[in-house]
Amino acid sequence: MARKKAALDFEQSLSDLQQLVERLETGELSLEDSLSAFEQGIGLTRDCQAALAQAEQKVLILMERDGELQPAPFDPDPQA
């Protein structure tokens, strides 16, 4: 359950960040609102970066065998 929650949190943060960028790009926000949105965007960016770094660490741990990384072929859709 924790993995699904983390994935949902990442997806939600990414979606929120995308919406903030779109609002900022319109140029219709006041300076104060723009700064507030930018600050919120920085926080969301850091959250997303942390989630991606954690996912990368998990992948490296899963690929490690006997203290060494083992190359593995990447097949995004093994059913196809």
C-alpha positions, 0 to 999 in steps of 0.5 A: 500500500505504501508504494501505491501511496508514494506513486500517487503522491508523486503523480499528484505533485507532478500534476500540481507542478504542471498546473502551477507552470501553466498558471505562471506562463499565462502572465495573468498573476500578480507579482505576489501571486507569481512569487507564491506560486513559484515558491510552491513550485520549488517545494513540489519540484523538490518533492518530485526529485526526492521521490525519483531519487528514492526510486532510483535507489530501490532499482539499484538495490534490486539490481545488485547481486553479491555486492555488484550491479548486474546488467539487465536488459530493459524490456518495457513491455515483456508481454508484447 
